[in-house]
Structures are given as structure tokens and as C-alpha cells.
Amino acid sequence: MHSPAAPHPPSYYAATRSETVAFSPLCDTVRSDVCVVGGGFTGIATALSLAERGYSVTVLEQHRVGWGASGRNGGQMLGGVPGEARLERLDSGAYADSVFELGYRGHDIIARRVQQYGIDCDLKYGALDVALRPRHLERQQRMYESLCQRGMEPQLRLVSAADLSVLLGTDQYLGGLVNMRNGHLHPLNLCLGQARAAAGLGAAIYEGSEVTAIDHGTPAVVRTAHGSVTADFVVLAGNGYQHLEPALFSGLVFPAGSYIIATEPLSPDEAASINAEDLAVCDMNEVLDYFRLSADRRLLFGGRCHYSGREPRSIEKAMLPRLRQVYPQLAHRRIDYAWGGKIGIVVNRVPLLGRIGANVFYALGYSGHGVSLSHAFGEVLADAVTGSSKEMDLFARVPHRKLPFGQRAGAQLVALGMLYFRLRDWL
Ligand SMILES: Cc1cc2nc3c(=O)[nH]c(=O)nc-3n(C[C@H](O)[C@H](O)[C@H](O)COP(=O)(O)OP(=O)(O)OC[C@H]3O[C@@H](n4cnc5c(N)ncnc54)[C@H](O)[C@@H]3O)c2cc1C
């Protein structure tokens, strides 16, 4: 018997997890309809969709379920698909309705599962985009009009700068757009709760089980250090931590760091004074800040993506100036947690959803926008296993350019690209 996987890395979420599932490593040879590589939202949501349809499914996670971005993120459940304008332009807008529907489908999947499987993940509705520049206000107005055309007017509200300073207790922003269809949640508990549900329906989940190789074929054989899974279908769901199939992914998707700090719990009055309606807040910069209150009234403040692959020496020191710029009144508040994780960035921002050969499917590269979308993609991947690949065929039509010189040099190029976006934010 091999030792169990190490615990989740320290974070507010790891400290407040309420779901207690744990799974042993794979040390056997098993047969399954589907083998899923990666136990984040994408992998677990896919496994649950398949288990709900009666498939036998095995999940292999190198560390713990929810160990990656899915257990560490800002918890903001936001609609839309990164790079959606490119998808909508295909065939003169023929797929615009499908892309819009896909952008919010994950919300419905999450809401249904939270209820059906009794997942306690602090799900709350309401999110707010805030403008820092006049051009953000113009974009906000366009977003508002376009969402109204989609029938979402009752869930939307434009907020003036004056009202925003009351709502958020800061005068940093020029205006905002509230969207009550979006929301926020405790991502680690959501991920673990779905793993519990999938296991309850017969899915076999193994932690501490890094996939080292895939022997392609029908069936395929997925190998770990101490076992293997023979499966008719394989789903790759490693996102920013993925290193398999380098011939396809090298130069296409890059890991980028994003970081969060959590204050000590605020008093009820203090919490109300900085976020009266308990909204998930995102600014509209390309390299953005995002923040919200936790269920126990901490301010979770995140942002400052960097693309070099290097960790800041102190996440707290790197993040505190931003938090204090927005909320100088919280300068006396202690920081209890600081952590980061990797998001998968695709150069043109359109997530990678596709197949290798006939029976290996993949979804990754949500560019920091995957809480909801990974759940929609989980369903799309399960559909692909069952033979229906409408969305997959659509995404396959978006051309992706590979950065030259492989992953390492590519990451440096993306770092330069980020610097470019940062400069654009400042101008
Ligand atoms: C700090 C931070 C804040 C974020 N905030 C938000 C937000 O507020 N809203 C939002 O929508 N998105 C946010 N994101 C992005 C979001 O978290 C991701 O898009 C989403 O979680 C992706 O899920 P995933 O399952 O594809 O990837 P991950 O959760 O990263 O899971 C991939 C898993 O695959 C495993 N794995 C990789 N390779 C192997 C292998 N060879 N063998 C076995 N296992 C393997 C990894 O260990 C990992 O557990 C944030 C991300 C970060 C890091």
C-alpha cells in the first residue's frame, strides 16, 4: 500500500473545507469505460456527468482532488467564454446563441448539483464588474446592452460612481455593472462535494496518482508509477498543471500564477461597509484585481497574475499594496492566509477543447475564468464520450497559433505579452 497524498496546500479554503472525502493511490491494473486525468473542476465535473449517465469512470489525480486551481481560486462564478468574440465571428455569427448559452451553462450545473448532492459551498448570487477607465465604462454599457438583448435585464443593474462608493466603501471606481446571475462560492468544497457525489455513483477516484504516460489505442492504457487504467476513452483535464502530450500542447497553453490574500474576519459593520450586497467584484483591467467576502466575513483579495512561472517571494507583500489602495481603511487588519495557484492561459484566450485521435478528449486553458465554464465543459466532454460533439467541433474551428521555441521560451514571450497588457491597463 502506498502512502496517501499530502494534504491540500495551505489556504483559506483548505482551512475551512467541510467535505472530508479522501482517496487512496492507484496500485493496481483496472478497466474502465473512461479514464479522467486530473481531479479539478474539469475532471471531477466530467466524471460526475459520466457517472450520472451510468458509465464506469476512473479519475487519476496526482495530488488531491481540488489540489490545483479549482481548490484555490477566487470563487467567482462568472458567465461568458474567454475569447468569445472569436467564436461568435465564425460563420457570420451562426453560433453566437450557442456560445452565450455555454457561457452560463455551468451556473445551472453547479446550482443543480449543490442542491441534488447537498454540497455546502456557500453559493451566493451577485457579482459586480467595476470600471477604472472611461473606456471600461463604454465597454460596460455595451455589455449591459448585449446582455439585455439576451433577456437578462431583470438581473442587471448599472451603478454610478457615487452609488458604488457607498456599495463598496471605496472611491476607486468610475462605475459598475451588477449581474445577479453570476455569484460566488467556496471552490474547494464544491469540487470535493462533486467528488463525493461521483464516488457515490460508482466513480473510482485515486489521489496521489500522477499519470506518467498514455499508450494510445483502442482501448488506451493510462499509466501511473504503480498501476494502470485500460479505458475506451481518456479525458485530459490537467489545465495549468498539465504536462502530458507535449507535442500538441507545448507552445499552446501556459501556466500563469494568480494570488489571493485573506484578511482576518471583519466585524459585521465593517463587512457591510465594504461590500453591502455581498457581491463578487472584478475590475475590468486585463491584469485584474478580484475580491469578495467569505462566508465568515474575511476579505479575499486576489489578482496580479504573472506569467514568468516564478513565485513571488512573499505573496502577502506582493498583494497588500493593491488591497490597501482599494481599502486603506483595512490597513490595520491582519492577513491570515496567502496562497496562489496556476491558471492555464491560451494565447488567443479561447480555451482548448478538442480531441487527440478518436478517443482522447481534452479541455483546458480557461484563462482564469473556469469556475463555471469547467462545469459546462465537463458536460461537453461527457457528451463527446457518448458520441455527440457539437461544441467540440465548434471550438476545433478556432485557429490557435503556437508560440515558437517550445514551452520555456514561449512562457517568456507570454510574460512580455502580459507586460504589454499591463501597460495597456495603465495608459
Ligand atoms: C488564484 C486563482 C484564482 C482564480 N479565480 C477564479 C475566479 O474567481 N473565477 C473563475 O472563473 N476562475 C478563477 N480561476 C481559474 C479557475 O480556478 C480554473 O479555470 C479552474 O479551476 C480550472 O479547473 P481545472 O480542473 O481545469 O484545472 P485545475 O483545478 O488546475 O486541476 C487540474 C488538476 O490536474 C492535476 N494533474 C495535472 N497533471 C496531472 C497528471 N499528469 N496526472 C494526474 N493529475 C494531474 C493537477 O494536480 C490538478 O489537480 C482562478 C485560478 C487561480 C489559480
The ligand as a MOL file (V3000), in Angstrom:
LIG
                    3D

  0  0  0     0  0            999 V3000
M  V30 BEGIN CTAB
M  V30 COUNTS 53 58 0 0 0
M  V30 BEGIN ATOM
M  V30 1 C -5.6130 32.0450 -7.6580 0
M  V30 2 C -6.6440 31.7360 -8.7130 0
M  V30 3 C -7.8300 32.4750 -8.7310 0
M  V30 4 C -8.8110 32.1840 -9.6870 0
M  V30 5 N -10.0100 32.8240 -9.6040 0
M  V30 6 C -11.0200 32.4630 -10.4310 0
M  V30 7 C -12.3100 33.0120 -10.2610 0
M  V30 8 O -12.5790 33.7410 -9.3080 0
M  V30 9 N -13.2760 32.6810 -11.1660 0
M  V30 10 C -13.0320 31.8130 -12.2040 0
M  V30 11 O -13.9330 31.5550 -13.0110 0
M  V30 12 N -11.8200 31.2310 -12.3550 0
M  V30 13 C -10.8160 31.5080 -11.4850 0
M  V30 14 N -9.6040 30.8980 -11.5940 0
M  V30 15 C -9.4370 29.8710 -12.6380 0
M  V30 16 C -10.1190 28.5500 -12.2450 0
M  V30 17 O -9.7500 28.1880 -10.9540 0
M  V30 18 C -9.6960 27.4620 -13.2480 0
M  V30 19 O -10.0400 27.8740 -14.5540 0
M  V30 20 C -10.3770 26.1280 -12.9830 0
M  V30 21 O -10.2860 25.7650 -11.6370 0
M  V30 22 C -9.7620 25.0670 -13.8830 0
M  V30 23 O -10.1480 23.7900 -13.4340 0
M  V30 24 P -9.3690 22.5210 -13.9890 0
M  V30 25 O -9.9920 21.3480 -13.3530 0
M  V30 26 O -9.3570 22.5700 -15.4720 0
M  V30 27 O -7.8580 22.7240 -13.5180 0
M  V30 28 P -7.1990 22.5170 -12.0720 0
M  V30 29 O -8.1430 22.8360 -10.9930 0
M  V30 30 O -5.8950 23.2180 -12.0700 0
M  V30 31 O -6.9920 20.9540 -11.9800 0
M  V30 32 C -6.0590 20.2520 -12.7490 0
M  V30 33 C -5.6810 19.0220 -11.9310 0
M  V30 34 O -4.9830 18.1200 -12.7690 0
M  V30 35 C -3.9970 17.5030 -11.9860 0
M  V30 36 N -2.9950 16.9450 -12.8970 0
M  V30 37 C -2.2580 17.6100 -13.8250 0
M  V30 38 N -1.4440 16.7460 -14.4730 0
M  V30 39 C -1.7010 15.5170 -13.9670 0
M  V30 40 C -1.1740 14.2180 -14.2420 0
M  V30 41 N -0.2250 14.0200 -15.1650 0
M  V30 42 N -1.6460 13.1670 -13.5110 0
M  V30 43 C -2.6160 13.3450 -12.5730 0
M  V30 44 N -3.1260 14.5550 -12.2820 0
M  V30 45 C -2.6870 15.6250 -12.9730 0
M  V30 46 C -3.4820 18.6010 -11.0760 0
M  V30 47 O -2.8330 18.0970 -9.9220 0
M  V30 48 C -4.7670 19.3670 -10.7590 0
M  V30 49 O -5.3670 18.9540 -9.5530 0
M  V30 50 C -8.5880 31.1730 -10.6750 0
M  V30 51 C -7.3810 30.4530 -10.6630 0
M  V30 52 C -6.4220 30.7230 -9.6910 0
M  V30 53 C -5.1520 29.9130 -9.6760 0
M  V30 END ATOM
M  V30 BEGIN BOND
M  V30 1 1 1 2
M  V30 2 1 2 3
M  V30 3 2 2 52
M  V30 4 2 3 4
M  V30 5 1 4 5
M  V30 6 1 4 50
M  V30 7 2 5 6
M  V30 8 1 6 7
M  V30 9 1 6 13
M  V30 10 2 7 8
M  V30 11 1 7 9
M  V30 12 1 9 10
M  V30 13 2 10 11
M  V30 14 1 10 12
M  V30 15 2 12 13
M  V30 16 1 13 14
M  V30 17 1 14 15
M  V30 18 1 14 50
M  V30 19 1 15 16
M  V30 20 1 16 17
M  V30 21 1 16 18
M  V30 22 1 18 19
M  V30 23 1 18 20
M  V30 24 1 20 21
M  V30 25 1 20 22
M  V30 26 1 22 23
M  V30 27 1 23 24
M  V30 28 2 24 25
M  V30 29 1 24 26
M  V30 30 1 24 27
M  V30 31 1 27 28
M  V30 32 2 28 29
M  V30 33 1 28 30
M  V30 34 1 28 31
M  V30 35 1 31 32
M  V30 36 1 32 33
M  V30 37 1 33 34
M  V30 38 1 33 48
M  V30 39 1 34 35
M  V30 40 1 35 36
M  V30 41 1 35 46
M  V30 42 1 36 37
M  V30 43 1 36 45
M  V30 44 2 37 38
M  V30 45 1 38 39
M  V30 46 1 39 40
M  V30 47 2 39 45
M  V30 48 1 40 41
M  V30 49 2 40 42
M  V30 50 1 42 43
M  V30 51 2 43 44
M  V30 52 1 44 45
M  V30 53 1 46 47
M  V30 54 1 46 48
M  V30 55 1 48 49
M  V30 56 2 50 51
M  V30 57 1 51 52
M  V30 58 1 52 53
M  V30 END BOND
M  V30 END CTAB
M  END
